Amino acid sequence: MKILARLPKREIEGADEVLEGLVGEVTSGNQVRVWPAATYVPETNQTRIAFFMEWRLPPTPDDESEVIAYADAMMGKQHDLMTTCKGDPTAEQENVDWLRDGKRPKPRRTN
């Protein structure tokens, strides 16, 4: 994935911190906007981290795999779960609930 630009931080409900985002271009030419968001969990001394992605065009499985591999490499481990939705992923209540309180969403694809 090629990084094209940085994006300003944005508000994401349920996140303690949202980092600067990025615009990336995958091999197919499709573009994706990505915002990493994190919530610290003091009871377990852990942090839940989510990568919220918005695609310019509907992604192919190869597009998704390329961005997921990039995110996994940044984290140094494979992701624990992935959900997809139409529209703004930060407005999907199950995603917000997971980030806020750890309630794991059901894996789903709605594309």
Backbone as XML, in Angstrom:
<?xml version="1.0"?>
<chain id="A" units="angstrom">
  <residue number="1" name="MET">
    <atom name="N" x="0.852" y="-1.170" z="0.000"/>
    <atom name="CA" x="0.000" y="0.000" z="0.000"/>
    <atom name="C" x="0.895" y="1.230" z="0.000"/>
  </residue>
  <residue number="2" name="LYS">
    <atom name="N" x="0.526" y="2.189" z="-0.815"/>
    <atom name="CA" x="1.259" y="3.448" z="-0.909"/>
    <atom name="C" x="0.492" y="4.527" z="-0.128"/>
  </residue>
  <residue number="3" name="ILE">
    <atom name="N" x="1.188" y="5.241" z="0.742"/>
    <atom name="CA" x="0.568" y="6.321" z="1.515"/>
    <atom name="C" x="0.575" y="7.592" z="0.670"/>
  </residue>
  <residue number="4" name="LEU">
    <atom name="N" x="-0.601" y="8.195" z="0.488"/>
    <atom name="CA" x="-0.731" y="9.392" z="-0.340"/>
    <atom name="C" x="-0.797" y="10.680" z="0.471"/>
  </residue>
  <residue number="5" name="ALA">
    <atom name="N" x="-1.407" y="10.615" z="1.649"/>
    <atom name="CA" x="-1.603" y="11.842" z="2.431"/>
    <atom name="C" x="-1.916" y="11.494" z="3.882"/>
  </residue>
  <residue number="6" name="ARG">
    <atom name="N" x="-1.716" y="12.489" z="4.745"/>
    <atom name="CA" x="-2.128" y="12.374" z="6.142"/>
    <atom name="C" x="-3.459" y="13.087" z="6.299"/>
  </residue>
  <residue number="7" name="LEU">
    <atom name="N" x="-4.246" y="12.602" z="7.246"/>
    <atom name="CA" x="-5.541" y="13.202" z="7.539"/>
    <atom name="C" x="-5.554" y="13.676" z="8.989"/>
  </residue>
  <residue number="8" name="PRO">
    <atom name="N" x="-6.275" y="14.751" z="9.286"/>
    <atom name="CA" x="-6.350" y="15.203" z="10.676"/>
    <atom name="C" x="-7.101" y="14.196" z="11.540"/>
  </residue>
  <residue number="9" name="LYS">
    <atom name="N" x="-6.850" y="14.259" z="12.845"/>
    <atom name="CA" x="-7.599" y="13.427" z="13.780"/>
    <atom name="C" x="-9.079" y="13.743" z="13.643"/>
  </residue>
  <residue number="10" name="ARG">
    <atom name="N" x="-9.910" y="12.786" z="14.002"/>
    <atom name="CA" x="-11.354" y="13.019" z="13.981"/>
    <atom name="C" x="-11.967" y="12.435" z="15.241"/>
  </residue>
  <residue number="11" name="GLU">
    <atom name="N" x="-13.150" y="12.847" z="15.526"/>
    <atom name="CA" x="-13.874" y="12.338" z="16.697"/>
    <atom name="C" x="-14.445" y="10.967" z="16.366"/>
  </residue>
  <residue number="12" name="ILE">
    <atom name="N" x="-14.172" y="9.980" z="17.221"/>
    <atom name="CA" x="-14.773" y="8.662" z="17.088"/>
    <atom name="C" x="-15.310" y="8.283" z="18.460"/>
  </residue>
  <residue number="13" name="GLU">
    <atom name="N" x="-16.619" y="8.154" z="18.544"/>
    <atom name="CA" x="-17.258" y="7.811" z="19.808"/>
    <atom name="C" x="-16.690" y="6.501" z="20.338"/>
  </residue>
  <residue number="14" name="GLY">
    <atom name="N" x="-16.431" y="6.460" z="21.637"/>
    <atom name="CA" x="-15.918" y="5.259" z="22.274"/>
    <atom name="C" x="-14.405" y="5.190" z="22.334"/>
  </residue>
  <residue number="15" name="ALA">
    <atom name="N" x="-13.707" y="6.057" z="21.596"/>
    <atom name="CA" x="-12.244" y="6.039" z="21.576"/>
    <atom name="C" x="-11.682" y="7.035" z="22.584"/>
  </residue>
  <residue number="16" name="ASP">
    <atom name="N" x="-10.669" y="6.602" z="23.328"/>
    <atom name="CA" x="-9.947" y="7.532" z="24.194"/>
    <atom name="C" x="-9.055" y="8.436" z="23.353"/>
  </residue>
  <residue number="17" name="GLU">
    <atom name="N" x="-8.516" y="7.864" z="22.275"/>
    <atom name="CA" x="-7.602" y="8.622" z="21.422"/>
    <atom name="C" x="-7.749" y="8.158" z="19.977"/>
  </residue>
  <residue number="18" name="VAL">
    <atom name="N" x="-7.747" y="9.120" z="19.074"/>
    <atom name="CA" x="-7.741" y="8.829" z="17.639"/>
    <atom name="C" x="-6.486" y="9.481" z="17.071"/>
  </residue>
  <residue number="19" name="LEU">
    <atom name="N" x="-5.696" y="8.703" z="16.368"/>
    <atom name="CA" x="-4.464" y="9.220" z="15.780"/>
    <atom name="C" x="-4.761" y="9.881" z="14.441"/>
  </residue>
  <residue number="20" name="GLU">
    <atom name="N" x="-3.751" y="10.564" z="13.900"/>
    <atom name="CA" x="-3.912" y="11.100" z="12.557"/>
    <atom name="C" x="-4.237" y="9.952" z="11.614"/>
  </residue>
  <residue number="21" name="GLY">
    <atom name="N" x="-5.041" y="10.224" z="10.629"/>
    <atom name="CA" x="-5.385" y="9.217" z="9.647"/>
    <atom name="C" x="-4.472" y="9.299" z="8.442"/>
  </residue>
  <residue number="22" name="LEU">
    <atom name="N" x="-4.759" y="8.456" z="7.476"/>
    <atom name="CA" x="-3.981" y="8.462" z="6.245"/>
    <atom name="C" x="-4.872" y="8.108" z="5.070"/>
  </residue>
  <residue number="23" name="VAL">
    <atom name="N" x="-4.437" y="8.548" z="3.904"/>
    <atom name="CA" x="-5.047" y="8.118" z="2.655"/>
    <atom name="C" x="-4.043" y="7.179" z="2.021"/>
  </residue>
  <residue number="24" name="GLY">
    <atom name="N" x="-4.486" y="5.962" z="1.719"/>
    <atom name="CA" x="-3.613" y="4.982" z="1.098"/>
    <atom name="C" x="-4.167" y="4.535" z="-0.239"/>
  </residue>
  <residue number="25" name="GLU">
    <atom name="N" x="-3.269" y="4.093" z="-1.098"/>
    <atom name="CA" x="-3.680" y="3.544" z="-2.386"/>
    <atom name="C" x="-3.162" y="2.122" z="-2.486"/>
  </residue>
  <residue number="26" name="VAL">
    <atom name="N" x="-4.060" y="1.197" z="-2.778"/>
    <atom name="CA" x="-3.670" y="-0.204" z="-2.908"/>
    <atom name="C" x="-3.298" y="-0.496" z="-4.363"/>
  </residue>
  <residue number="27" name="THR">
    <atom name="N" x="-2.789" y="-1.678" z="-4.607"/>
    <atom name="CA" x="-2.277" y="-2.064" z="-5.919"/>
    <atom name="C" x="-3.292" y="-1.857" z="-7.037"/>
  </residue>
  <residue number="28" name="SER">
    <atom name="N" x="-4.571" y="-2.080" z="-6.758"/>
    <atom name="CA" x="-5.617" y="-1.938" z="-7.781"/>
    <atom name="C" x="-5.875" y="-0.484" z="-8.170"/>
  </residue>
  <residue number="29" name="GLY">
    <atom name="N" x="-5.361" y="0.458" z="-7.373"/>
    <atom name="CA" x="-5.636" y="1.873" z="-7.599"/>
    <atom name="C" x="-6.737" y="2.418" z="-6.705"/>
  </residue>
  <residue number="30" name="ASN">
    <atom name="N" x="-7.469" y="1.539" z="-6.032"/>
    <atom name="CA" x="-8.505" y="1.978" z="-5.104"/>
    <atom name="C" x="-7.835" y="2.707" z="-3.934"/>
  </residue>
  <residue number="31" name="GLN">
    <atom name="N" x="-8.562" y="3.635" z="-3.343"/>
    <atom name="CA" x="-8.021" y="4.408" z="-2.232"/>
    <atom name="C" x="-8.855" y="4.178" z="-0.977"/>
  </residue>
  <residue number="32" name="VAL">
    <atom name="N" x="-8.177" y="4.286" z="0.161"/>
    <atom name="CA" x="-8.822" y="4.056" z="1.446"/>
    <atom name="C" x="-8.357" y="5.124" z="2.429"/>
  </residue>
  <residue number="33" name="ARG">
    <atom name="N" x="-9.292" y="5.585" z="3.243"/>
    <atom name="CA" x="-8.943" y="6.481" z="4.357"/>
    <atom name="C" x="-8.965" y="5.638" z="5.623"/>
  </residue>
  <residue number="34" name="VAL">
    <atom name="N" x="-7.941" y="5.785" z="6.454"/>
    <atom name="CA" x="-7.793" y="4.952" z="7.655"/>
    <atom name="C" x="-7.545" y="5.854" z="8.859"/>
  </residue>
  <residue number="35" name="TRP">
    <atom name="N" x="-8.299" y="5.602" z="9.947"/>
    <atom name="CA" x="-8.053" y="6.275" z="11.221"/>
    <atom name="C" x="-7.858" y="5.228" z="12.302"/>
  </residue>
  <residue number="36" name="PRO">
    <atom name="N" x="-6.676" y="5.181" z="12.930"/>
    <atom name="CA" x="-6.481" y="4.293" z="14.084"/>
    <atom name="C" x="-7.089" y="4.936" z="15.332"/>
  </residue>
  <residue number="37" name="ALA">
    <atom name="N" x="-7.820" y="4.149" z="16.102"/>
    <atom name="CA" x="-8.445" y="4.623" z="17.333"/>
    <atom name="C" x="-8.127" y="3.645" z="18.452"/>
  </residue>
  <residue number="38" name="ALA">
    <atom name="N" x="-7.981" y="4.164" z="19.674"/>
    <atom name="CA" x="-7.600" y="3.310" z="20.799"/>
    <atom name="C" x="-8.386" y="3.685" z="22.053"/>
  </residue>
  <residue number="39" name="THR">
    <atom name="N" x="-8.650" y="2.660" z="22.849"/>
    <atom name="CA" x="-9.260" y="2.831" z="24.168"/>
    <atom name="C" x="-8.466" y="1.996" z="25.157"/>
  </residue>
  <residue number="40" name="TYR">
    <atom name="N" x="-8.013" y="2.635" z="26.227"/>
    <atom name="CA" x="-7.249" y="1.952" z="27.267"/>
    <atom name="C" x="-8.213" y="1.286" z="28.243"/>
  </residue>
  <residue number="41" name="VAL">
    <atom name="N" x="-7.882" y="0.045" z="28.633"/>
    <atom name="CA" x="-8.712" y="-0.727" z="29.564"/>
    <atom name="C" x="-7.891" y="-0.955" z="30.839"/>
  </residue>
  <residue number="42" name="PRO">
    <atom name="N" x="-8.083" y="-0.110" z="31.882"/>
    <atom name="CA" x="-7.245" y="-0.215" z="33.076"/>
    <atom name="C" x="-7.371" y="-1.546" z="33.809"/>
  </residue>
  <residue number="43" name="GLU">
    <atom name="N" x="-8.562" y="-2.163" z="33.792"/>
    <atom name="CA" x="-8.758" y="-3.418" z="34.521"/>
    <atom name="C" x="-7.838" y="-4.531" z="34.023"/>
  </residue>
  <residue number="44" name="THR">
    <atom name="N" x="-7.542" y="-4.531" z="32.750"/>
    <atom name="CA" x="-6.694" y="-5.580" z="32.170"/>
    <atom name="C" x="-5.338" y="-5.046" z="31.727"/>
  </residue>
  <residue number="45" name="ASN">
    <atom name="N" x="-5.107" y="-3.743" z="31.932"/>
    <atom name="CA" x="-3.877" y="-3.096" z="31.496"/>
    <atom name="C" x="-3.620" y="-3.365" z="30.011"/>
  </residue>
  <residue number="46" name="GLN">
    <atom name="N" x="-4.673" y="-3.251" z="29.225"/>
    <atom name="CA" x="-4.602" y="-3.466" z="27.788"/>
    <atom name="C" x="-5.236" y="-2.296" z="27.055"/>
  </residue>
  <residue number="47" name="THR">
    <atom name="N" x="-4.979" y="-2.246" z="25.764"/>
    <atom name="CA" x="-5.570" y="-1.228" z="24.911"/>
    <atom name="C" x="-6.275" y="-1.905" z="23.747"/>
  </residue>
  <residue number="48" name="ARG">
    <atom name="N" x="-7.539" y="-1.521" z="23.519"/>
    <atom name="CA" x="-8.260" y="-1.973" z="22.331"/>
    <atom name="C" x="-7.946" y="-0.988" z="21.212"/>
  </residue>
  <residue number="49" name="ILE">
    <atom name="N" x="-7.520" y="-1.499" z="20.067"/>
    <atom name="CA" x="-7.154" y="-0.651" z="18.937"/>
    <atom name="C" x="-7.992" y="-1.068" z="17.734"/>
  </residue>
  <residue number="50" name="ALA">
    <atom name="N" x="-8.551" y="-0.077" z="17.068"/>
    <atom name="CA" x="-9.349" y="-0.330" z="15.868"/>
    <atom name="C" x="-8.827" y="0.545" z="14.740"/>
  </residue>
  <residue number="51" name="PHE">
    <atom name="N" x="-8.877" y="0.017" z="13.543"/>
    <atom name="CA" x="-8.549" y="0.781" z="12.347"/>
    <atom name="C" x="-9.855" y="0.974" z="11.582"/>
  </residue>
  <residue number="52" name="PHE">
    <atom name="N" x="-10.365" y="2.203" z="11.569"/>
    <atom name="CA" x="-11.594" y="2.517" z="10.857"/>
    <atom name="C" x="-11.220" y="2.900" z="9.432"/>
  </residue>
  <residue number="53" name="MET">
    <atom name="N" x="-11.808" y="2.206" z="8.459"/>
    <atom name="CA" x="-11.445" y="2.387" z="7.053"/>
    <atom name="C" x="-12.664" y="2.773" z="6.235"/>
  </residue>
  <residue number="54" name="GLU">
    <atom name="N" x="-12.478" y="3.740" z="5.357"/>
    <atom name="CA" x="-13.514" y="4.151" z="4.412"/>
    <atom name="C" x="-12.905" y="4.087" z="3.015"/>
  </residue>
  <residue number="55" name="TRP">
    <atom name="N" x="-13.541" y="3.341" z="2.134"/>
    <atom name="CA" x="-13.031" y="3.121" z="0.781"/>
    <atom name="C" x="-13.643" y="4.096" z="-0.211"/>
  </residue>
  <residue number="56" name="ARG">
    <atom name="N" x="-12.851" y="4.501" z="-1.215"/>
    <atom name="CA" x="-13.353" y="5.358" z="-2.295"/>
    <atom name="C" x="-14.330" y="4.569" z="-3.171"/>
  </residue>
  <residue number="57" name="LEU">
    <atom name="N" x="-13.931" y="3.354" z="-3.553"/>
    <atom name="CA" x="-14.770" y="2.437" z="-4.321"/>
    <atom name="C" x="-14.958" y="1.167" z="-3.496"/>
  </residue>
  <residue number="58" name="PRO">
    <atom name="N" x="-16.012" y="0.410" z="-3.731"/>
    <atom name="CA" x="-16.144" y="-0.848" z="-2.988"/>
    <atom name="C" x="-14.865" y="-1.686" z="-3.153"/>
  </residue>
  <residue number="59" name="PRO">
    <atom name="N" x="-14.301" y="-2.147" z="-2.043"/>
    <atom name="CA" x="-13.036" y="-2.884" z="-2.128"/>
    <atom name="C" x="-13.225" y="-4.314" z="-2.608"/>
  </residue>
  <residue number="60" name="THR">
    <atom name="N" x="-12.233" y="-4.797" z="-3.328"/>
    <atom name="CA" x="-12.194" y="-6.211" z="-3.686"/>
    <atom name="C" x="-11.592" y="-6.953" z="-2.493"/>
  </residue>
  <residue number="61" name="PRO">
    <atom name="N" x="-11.706" y="-8.276" z="-2.454"/>
    <atom name="CA" x="-11.030" y="-9.026" z="-1.391"/>
    <atom name="C" x="-9.509" y="-8.763" z="-1.373"/>
  </residue>
  <residue number="62" name="ASP">
    <atom name="N" x="-8.900" y="-8.588" z="-2.549"/>
    <atom name="CA" x="-7.465" y="-8.278" z="-2.592"/>
    <atom name="C" x="-7.174" y="-6.905" z="-1.996"/>
  </residue>
  <residue number="63" name="ASP">
    <atom name="N" x="-8.049" y="-5.918" z="-2.267"/>
    <atom name="CA" x="-7.882" y="-4.586" z="-1.674"/>
    <atom name="C" x="-7.899" y="-4.685" z="-0.154"/>
  </residue>
  <residue number="64" name="GLU">
    <atom name="N" x="-8.914" y="-5.369" z="0.372"/>
    <atom name="CA" x="-9.034" y="-5.519" z="1.824"/>
    <atom name="C" x="-7.834" y="-6.249" z="2.399"/>
  </residue>
  <residue number="65" name="SER">
    <atom name="N" x="-7.418" y="-7.326" z="1.745"/>
    <atom name="CA" x="-6.273" y="-8.102" z="2.245"/>
    <atom name="C" x="-5.008" y="-7.261" z="2.312"/>
  </residue>
  <residue number="66" name="GLU">
    <atom name="N" x="-4.813" y="-6.395" z="1.314"/>
    <atom name="CA" x="-3.614" y="-5.557" z="1.288"/>
    <atom name="C" x="-3.596" y="-4.577" z="2.459"/>
  </residue>
  <residue number="67" name="VAL">
    <atom name="N" x="-4.726" y="-3.948" z="2.742"/>
    <atom name="CA" x="-4.778" y="-2.982" z="3.842"/>
    <atom name="C" x="-4.705" y="-3.697" z="5.186"/>
  </residue>
  <residue number="68" name="ILE">
    <atom name="N" x="-5.357" y="-4.834" z="5.298"/>
    <atom name="CA" x="-5.299" y="-5.598" z="6.550"/>
    <atom name="C" x="-3.875" y="-6.063" z="6.823"/>
  </residue>
  <residue number="69" name="ALA">
    <atom name="N" x="-3.170" y="-6.512" z="5.799"/>
    <atom name="CA" x="-1.770" y="-6.921" z="5.978"/>
    <atom name="C" x="-0.922" y="-5.737" z="6.439"/>
  </residue>
  <residue number="70" name="TYR">
    <atom name="N" x="-1.195" y="-4.554" z="5.911"/>
    <atom name="CA" x="-0.474" y="-3.345" z="6.320"/>
    <atom name="C" x="-0.742" y="-3.046" z="7.803"/>
  </residue>
  <residue number="71" name="ALA">
    <atom name="N" x="-2.019" y="-3.089" z="8.205"/>
    <atom name="CA" x="-2.380" y="-2.816" z="9.602"/>
    <atom name="C" x="-1.799" y="-3.880" z="10.530"/>
  </residue>
  <residue number="72" name="ASP">
    <atom name="N" x="-1.875" y="-5.149" z="10.136"/>
    <atom name="CA" x="-1.311" y="-6.231" z="10.948"/>
    <atom name="C" x="0.194" y="-6.033" z="11.132"/>
  </residue>
  <residue number="73" name="ALA">
    <atom name="N" x="0.881" y="-5.615" z="10.071"/>
    <atom name="CA" x="2.329" y="-5.376" z="10.164"/>
    <atom name="C" x="2.630" y="-4.220" z="11.123"/>
  </residue>
  <residue number="74" name="MET">
    <atom name="N" x="1.793" y="-3.184" z="11.102"/>
    <atom name="CA" x="2.005" y="-2.063" z="12.035"/>
    <atom name="C" x="1.821" y="-2.523" z="13.477"/>
  </residue>
  <residue number="75" name="MET">
    <atom name="N" x="0.882" y="-3.421" z="13.702"/>
    <atom name="CA" x="0.600" y="-3.899" z="15.054"/>
    <atom name="C" x="1.565" y="-5.003" z="15.486"/>
  </residue>
  <residue number="76" name="GLY">
    <atom name="N" x="2.226" y="-5.653" z="14.529"/>
    <atom name="CA" x="3.126" y="-6.746" z="14.863"/>
    <atom name="C" x="2.401" y="-8.033" z="15.202"/>
  </residue>
  <residue number="77" name="LYS">
    <atom name="N" x="1.125" y="-8.114" z="14.819"/>
    <atom name="CA" x="0.339" y="-9.329" z="15.061"/>
    <atom name="C" x="-0.878" y="-9.313" z="14.165"/>
  </residue>
  <residue number="78" name="GLN">
    <atom name="N" x="-1.522" y="-10.470" z="14.034"/>
    <atom name="CA" x="-2.725" y="-10.565" z="13.225"/>
    <atom name="C" x="-3.908" y="-9.977" z="13.988"/>
  </residue>
  <residue number="79" name="HIS">
    <atom name="N" x="-4.832" y="-9.377" z="13.264"/>
    <atom name="CA" x="-6.024" y="-8.782" z="13.875"/>
    <atom name="C" x="-6.879" y="-9.864" z="14.535"/>
  </residue>
  <residue number="80" name="ASP">
    <atom name="N" x="-7.646" y="-9.442" z="15.541"/>
    <atom name="CA" x="-8.518" y="-10.369" z="16.269"/>
    <atom name="C" x="-9.894" y="-10.509" z="15.625"/>
  </residue>
  <residue number="81" name="LEU">
    <atom name="N" x="-10.392" y="-9.431" z="15.031"/>
    <atom name="CA" x="-11.696" y="-9.473" z="14.400"/>
    <atom name="C" x="-11.789" y="-8.406" z="13.337"/>
  </residue>
  <residue number="82" name="MET">
    <atom name="N" x="-12.755" y="-8.590" z="12.436"/>
    <atom name="CA" x="-12.990" y="-7.612" z="11.388"/>
    <atom name="C" x="-14.479" y="-7.577" z="11.098"/>
  </residue>
  <residue number="83" name="THR">
    <atom name="N" x="-15.017" y="-6.377" z="10.959"/>
    <atom name="CA" x="-16.395" y="-6.209" z="10.537"/>
    <atom name="C" x="-16.398" y="-5.244" z="9.359"/>
  </residue>
  <residue number="84" name="THR">
    <atom name="N" x="-17.384" y="-5.348" z="8.524"/>
    <atom name="CA" x="-17.535" y="-4.398" z="7.423"/>
    <atom name="C" x="-18.962" y="-3.868" z="7.453"/>
  </residue>
  <residue number="85" name="CYS">
    <atom name="N" x="-19.135" y="-2.698" z="6.896"/>
    <atom name="CA" x="-20.458" y="-2.092" z="6.833"/>
    <atom name="C" x="-20.489" y="-1.112" z="5.675"/>
  </residue>
  <residue number="86" name="LYS">
    <atom name="N" x="-21.680" y="-0.713" z="5.310"/>
    <atom name="CA" x="-21.834" y="0.346" z="4.321"/>
    <atom name="C" x="-21.854" y="1.665" z="5.074"/>
  </residue>
  <residue number="87" name="GLY">
    <atom name="N" x="-21.299" y="2.695" z="4.470"/>
    <atom name="CA" x="-21.315" y="4.004" z="5.101"/>
    <atom name="C" x="-20.174" y="4.176" z="6.086"/>
  </residue>
  <residue number="88" name="ASP">
    <atom name="N" x="-20.339" y="5.088" z="7.003"/>
    <atom name="CA" x="-19.302" y="5.473" z="7.971"/>
    <atom name="C" x="-19.151" y="4.392" z="9.040"/>
  </residue>
  <residue number="89" name="PRO">
    <atom name="N" x="-17.982" y="3.736" z="9.106"/>
    <atom name="CA" x="-17.810" y="2.671" z="10.109"/>
    <atom name="C" x="-17.812" y="3.190" z="11.536"/>
  </residue>
  <residue number="90" name="THR">
    <atom name="N" x="-17.520" y="4.486" z="11.726"/>
    <atom name="CA" x="-17.522" y="5.036" z="13.088"/>
    <atom name="C" x="-18.935" y="5.268" z="13.592"/>
  </residue>
  <residue number="91" name="ALA">
    <atom name="N" x="-19.927" y="5.174" z="12.719"/>
    <atom name="CA" x="-21.320" y="5.350" z="13.125"/>
    <atom name="C" x="-22.005" y="4.012" z="13.371"/>
  </residue>
  <residue number="92" name="GLU">
    <atom name="N" x="-21.325" y="2.925" z="13.116"/>
    <atom name="CA" x="-21.879" y="1.580" z="13.326"/>
    <atom name="C" x="-21.838" y="1.282" z="14.831"/>
  </residue>
  <residue number="93" name="GLN">
    <atom name="N" x="-22.991" y="1.154" z="15.465"/>
    <atom name="CA" x="-23.071" y="1.057" z="16.925"/>
    <atom name="C" x="-22.267" y="-0.111" z="17.501"/>
  </residue>
  <residue number="94" name="GLU">
    <atom name="N" x="-22.266" y="-1.263" z="16.839"/>
    <atom name="CA" x="-21.490" y="-2.405" z="17.350"/>
    <atom name="C" x="-19.997" y="-2.095" z="17.388"/>
  </residue>
  <residue number="95" name="ASN">
    <atom name="N" x="-19.491" y="-1.340" z="16.402"/>
    <atom name="CA" x="-18.078" y="-0.958" z="16.409"/>
    <atom name="C" x="-17.782" y="-0.031" z="17.586"/>
  </residue>
  <residue number="96" name="VAL">
    <atom name="N" x="-18.666" y="0.931" z="17.814"/>
    <atom name="CA" x="-18.503" y="1.871" z="18.924"/>
    <atom name="C" x="-18.562" y="1.129" z="20.257"/>
  </residue>
  <residue number="97" name="ASP">
    <atom name="N" x="-19.518" y="0.201" z="20.400"/>
    <atom name="CA" x="-19.640" y="-0.559" z="21.647"/>
    <atom name="C" x="-18.385" y="-1.369" z="21.925"/>
  </residue>
  <residue number="98" name="TRP">
    <atom name="N" x="-17.817" y="-1.998" z="20.887"/>
    <atom name="CA" x="-16.593" y="-2.781" z="21.088"/>
    <atom name="C" x="-15.446" y="-1.882" z="21.534"/>
  </residue>
  <residue number="99" name="LEU">
    <atom name="N" x="-15.300" y="-0.748" z="20.903"/>
    <atom name="CA" x="-14.218" y="0.159" z="21.269"/>
    <atom name="C" x="-14.405" y="0.673" z="22.694"/>
  </residue>
  <residue number="100" name="ARG">
    <atom name="N" x="-15.646" y="0.996" z="23.058"/>
    <atom name="CA" x="-15.925" y="1.564" z="24.376"/>
    <atom name="C" x="-15.847" y="0.519" z="25.491"/>
  </residue>
  <residue number="101" name="ASP">
    <atom name="N" x="-16.522" y="-0.630" z="25.316"/>
    <atom name="CA" x="-16.653" y="-1.544" z="26.452"/>
    <atom name="C" x="-16.205" y="-2.983" z="26.179"/>
  </residue>
  <residue number="102" name="GLY">
    <atom name="N" x="-15.690" y="-3.247" z="24.990"/>
    <atom name="CA" x="-15.174" y="-4.583" z="24.701"/>
    <atom name="C" x="-16.217" y="-5.590" z="24.274"/>
  </residue>
  <residue number="103" name="LYS">
    <atom name="N" x="-17.475" y="-5.157" z="24.096"/>
    <atom name="CA" x="-18.529" y="-6.069" z="23.647"/>
    <atom name="C" x="-18.254" y="-6.421" z="22.185"/>
  </residue>
  <residue number="104" name="ARG">
    <atom name="N" x="-17.812" y="-7.637" z="21.979"/>
    <atom name="CA" x="-17.364" y="-8.089" z="20.664"/>
    <atom name="C" x="-18.524" y="-8.168" z="19.669"/>
  </residue>
  <residue number="105" name="PRO">
    <atom name="N" x="-18.415" y="-7.473" z="18.524"/>
    <atom name="CA" x="-19.476" y="-7.569" z="17.516"/>
    <atom name="C" x="-19.433" y="-8.915" z="16.815"/>
  </residue>
  <residue number="106" name="LYS">
    <atom name="N" x="-20.557" y="-9.306" z="16.263"/>
    <atom name="CA" x="-20.595" y="-10.532" z="15.473"/>
    <atom name="C" x="-19.903" y="-10.250" z="14.141"/>
  </residue>
  <residue number="107" name="PRO">
    <atom name="N" x="-19.026" y="-11.143" z="13.689"/>
    <atom name="CA" x="-18.420" y="-10.941" z="12.365"/>
    <atom name="C" x="-19.525" y="-10.898" z="11.307"/>
  </residue>
  <residue number="108" name="ARG">
    <atom name="N" x="-19.440" y="-9.928" z="10.420"/>
    <atom name="CA" x="-20.471" y="-9.797" z="9.391"/>
    <atom name="C" x="-19.906" y="-9.079" z="8.184"/>
  </residue>
  <residue number="109" name="ARG">
    <atom name="N" x="-20.563" y="-9.248" z="7.089"/>
    <atom name="CA" x="-20.240" y="-8.531" z="5.859"/>
    <atom name="C" x="-21.557" y="-8.014" z="5.321"/>
  </residue>
  <residue number="110" name="THR">
    <atom name="N" x="-21.626" y="-6.717" z="5.073"/>
    <atom name="CA" x="-22.870" y="-6.141" z="4.559"/>
    <atom name="C" x="-22.637" y="-5.430" z="3.239"/>
  </residue>
  <residue number="111" name="ASN">
    <atom name="N" x="-21.555" y="-5.698" z="2.576"/>
    <atom name="CA" x="-21.280" y="-5.050" z="1.280"/>
    <atom name="C" x="-22.138" y="-5.638" z="0.198"/>
  </residue>
</chain>
